[in-house]
Amino acid sequence: MENRLYFYANMSKSDAGSVLRTAMNAASEEGFTCVNFDLPEDLYLAASKQKPDFIITIGGDGTILRLVSIQLNDERALEIPILGINLGKIGFLTEILIDDFRSALVEFKNGNYSVETKSTLHCVVSDKENYTCLNDFLIFKNSFSSVTHMDASIDGNSIGIIRSDGIIISTPAGSTGYSISAGGPVVAPNLDVILVTPICSHSLTSRPIVASYDSEVVVKVLSECFLSSDGKQLMTLPEGSEVRIVKSDKKVGFIRFGERNIFKLMRERLA
């Protein structure tokens, strides 16, 4: 059976070109057929016809999220795991550095790896638009000097009017993203929960909340806001919009070698 790898590199990174060449040469020497793609859309179009063993990203978490935003709209693509080579500063979703890539390929061929699946969230805006995210949904104020007003509830229980710069609804994977910068908790990777984190709240009683993954979070927008998903702006939310966020059945897979200590990664990458 042919071993096939698809590559996607963030060429805005200064070292991406040389790392891509090094990685593809190493993979070829290890017996893999390698194909590079400039656009994630082209990658998944090719994957629908000839499925690779896994996808290799070269960049940081943003590079992976760019791929995942397309992957989440294609059920066949969700079956293909991702291995991230980190070129960024943080890279919680990535797994290795380029120096470890060849040995990682050997481990993969020997079966010494696992596929970690991460939960996602689904949102519906005013019973019309639908979106899915891996990290988080963000409802944010529409101008620098304004303040958002939102009426939020969890499973029908009101948590009150939130006056703030915005609110983040995130997965455990997203707990180390924008949420942690806004004062949200870090979530152990074996927990399935939904995090609700106000941003720069104007009330000391508006605190981060950890809800069950089976919960329904509803945010009624009382002033115009923007809605973003995994760092990508999706739409303007007019006053009166209702955003309903629930768990999604879709999972995103990542190639892992050995156990990951998220707390050690935090010490190393957020120092």
C-alpha positions in Angstrom: 0.0 0.0 0.0 1.3 3.4 -1.0 2.2 5.8 1.8 1.0 9.3 0.7 1.4 12.7 2.5 -0.1 16.0 1.7 1.7 19.2 2.7 0.4 22.7 3.3 2.8 25.5 4.4 2.2 29.0 5.6 4.5 30.8 3.2 4.2 34.1 5.0 6.5 32.5 7.6 10.2 33.3 6.8 11.5 29.8 7.1 8.5 28.0 5.6 10.0 27.4 2.2 13.2 25.8 3.4 11.3 23.7 6.1 8.9 22.5 3.4 11.7 21.4 1.2 13.5 19.7 4.1 10.3 17.9 5.1 9.4 16.7 1.7 12.9 15.4 1.0 12.9 13.5 4.2 9.5 12.0 3.6 10.5 11.0 0.0 13.6 9.3 1.4 11.4 7.4 3.9 9.3 6.1 1.0 6.3 8.5 1.1 4.7 10.0 -2.0 4.6 13.7 -1.3 2.3 16.4 -2.7 2.4 20.1 -1.8 -0.6 22.4 -2.1 -0.6 26.2 -2.1 -4.3 26.3 -1.1 -6.2 24.2 1.5 -9.2 24.0 -0.9 -7.0 22.2 -3.5 -5.6 19.9 -0.9 -9.0 18.6 0.2 -10.2 18.4 -3.4 -7.3 16.1 -4.1 -7.9 14.2 -0.8 -11.5 13.4 -1.9 -10.0 11.5 -4.9 -6.9 10.0 -3.3 -6.8 10.0 0.5 -3.3 10.6 2.2 -2.1 8.9 5.4 -2.2 12.4 7.0 -1.8 16.1 6.3 1.3 17.9 7.3 1.0 21.6 8.1 4.1 23.9 8.4 3.4 27.0 10.4 1.5 27.6 13.7 -1.9 27.1 15.1 -3.4 29.7 12.7 -2.2 27.6 9.8 -3.9 24.5 11.2 -7.1 26.5 11.8 -7.1 27.7 8.2 -7.1 24.0 7.1 -9.7 23.0 9.7 -12.1 25.7 8.6 -12.4 23.9 5.3 -12.1 20.4 6.7 -15.2 20.9 9.0 -17.3 21.4 5.9 -16.4 18.1 4.4 -17.2 14.8 6.2 -14.7 12.8 4.1 -11.9 15.3 5.0 -12.5 14.8 8.7 -11.2 11.3 8.4 -7.7 12.6 7.6 -5.6 13.5 10.7 -3.2 16.4 10.8 0.5 16.5 11.9 1.7 20.1 12.6 5.3 21.2 12.3 5.6 24.3 14.4 7.1 27.5 13.1 5.1 29.8 15.4 5.8 30.9 18.9 3.0 29.0 20.6 1.6 26.2 18.5 -0.5 24.2 20.9 -2.1 22.3 18.1 1.2 21.5 16.4 3.2 18.4 17.5 6.8 18.6 16.4 9.7 20.7 15.1 11.3 20.1 11.8 14.4 18.5 13.5 12.1 15.7 14.8 10.2 15.1 11.5 12.2 12.2 10.1 12.1 10.3 13.3 8.4 11.0 13.5 7.9 9.4 10.1 9.7 6.3 11.2 7.5 6.1 14.3 4.5 6.4 12.1 5.5 3.6 9.8 6.2 1.4 12.9 2.7 2.2 14.3 4.1 4.1 17.3 1.6 6.9 17.2 -2.0 7.8 18.1 -4.7 10.0 16.7 -6.0 12.5 19.2 -9.6 13.7 18.4 -10.7 17.2 19.4 -14.3 18.2 20.0 -15.9 21.1 18.1 -18.8 23.5 18.6 -21.7 24.4 16.3 -23.5 27.7 16.2 -26.7 28.9 14.6 -27.4 32.6 14.2 -31.1 33.6 14.4 -32.1 30.1 13.0 -30.4 30.9 9.7 -26.6 30.8 9.3 -24.7 27.8 10.6 -21.0 27.5 11.5 -18.6 25.0 13.2 -15.4 25.8 15.1 -12.5 23.9 16.6 -11.2 26.6 19.0 -13.8 29.3 19.7 -16.6 31.6 18.7 -16.2 35.2 19.4 -18.9 37.9 19.7 -17.1 41.2 19.8 -17.9 44.9 19.9 -18.2 46.8 16.6 -15.9 49.7 17.3 -12.9 50.5 19.5 -14.8 52.9 21.9 -18.1 50.9 22.2 -19.2 48.3 24.7 -21.3 45.2 23.9 -24.5 44.4 25.7 -25.6 40.8 25.6 -28.1 38.7 27.5 -26.6 35.2 27.9 -28.0 32.0 29.2 -26.9 28.4 29.7 -29.5 25.6 29.3 -32.2 28.3 29.7 -30.7 29.7 32.9 -29.8 33.4 32.5 -26.3 34.4 33.5 -27.4 38.1 33.3 -26.7 41.0 31.0 -23.0 41.1 30.1 -21.5 44.5 29.4 -18.0 44.0 28.0 -15.8 44.1 25.0 -17.2 40.8 24.0 -17.6 37.1 24.9 -15.7 34.0 23.9 -17.4 30.6 23.7 -14.7 28.0 23.4 -13.8 24.3 23.4 -11.1 22.7 25.6 -8.7 23.1 22.6 -9.5 26.8 22.5 -8.9 27.2 26.2 -5.2 28.0 25.5 -6.2 30.5 22.8 -8.0 33.8 23.1 -9.9 32.6 26.2 -6.8 32.2 28.4 -5.7 35.8 27.4 -9.1 37.0 28.6 -8.7 35.3 32.0 -10.4 32.0 31.2 -9.3 28.7 32.7 -7.0 26.0 31.1 -8.9 22.8 30.5 -7.4 19.4 30.7 -7.5 17.7 27.3 -9.6 14.7 28.6 -12.5 16.9 29.5 -15.4 17.8 27.2 -16.8 21.2 28.3 -17.8 24.6 26.9 -16.1 27.7 28.2 -17.9 31.0 28.4 -15.4 33.9 29.0 -16.4 37.6 29.0 -13.7 40.0 27.6 -12.9 43.0 29.8 -16.2 42.9 31.6 -17.6 46.1 33.1 -18.9 44.1 36.1 -16.9 42.2 38.6 -19.7 39.6 38.7 -19.2 38.5 35.1 -16.8 35.7 35.4 -15.6 32.8 33.2 -18.0 29.8 33.3 -17.3 26.2 32.6 -20.4 24.4 31.3 -21.1 20.8 30.3 -20.4 19.9 26.7 -24.0 18.9 26.4 -25.1 22.4 27.3 -26.8 25.0 25.1 -25.3 28.5 25.3 -27.6 31.3 23.9 -26.4 34.8 23.5 -28.9 37.5 22.6 -27.2 40.6 21.1 -28.5 43.8 22.5 -26.2 46.0 20.5 -24.6 45.5 17.1 -21.5 43.1 17.2 -19.3 41.0 15.0 -19.2 37.2 15.1 -15.9 35.4 14.5 -14.9 31.7 14.4 -11.3 30.5 15.0 -9.9 34.0 14.2 -12.0 34.5 11.1 -14.6 37.2 11.0 -17.9 35.7 9.8 -20.6 38.3 9.9 -22.1 41.4 11.5 -24.7 40.6 14.2 -27.4 43.3 14.2 -29.1 44.3 17.4 -31.6 41.6 18.4 -29.7 38.7 16.8 -29.6 35.4 18.8 -26.6 33.1 18.7 -27.1 29.5 19.8 -24.0 27.4 20.5 -24.1 23.6 21.1 -21.8 20.7 20.8 -21.0 19.3 17.3 -20.7 15.7 16.3 -17.7 16.6 14.1 -14.2 15.7 15.4 -10.8 16.8 14.2 -7.9 14.3 14.4 -4.2 15.1 15.2 -1.2 12.7 14.9 0.5 12.4 18.3 3.7 10.7 19.4 3.5 9.9 23.1 1.6 11.7 25.8 1.2 15.5 25.7 1.5 17.5 29.0 -0.6 20.6 28.3 0.7 22.2 31.5 4.3 21.7 30.5 3.5 23.1 27.0 2.0 26.2 28.7 5.2 26.8 30.7 7.4 26.4 27.7 5.3 28.4 25.1 3.6 31.1 27.2 6.6 32.1 29.3 
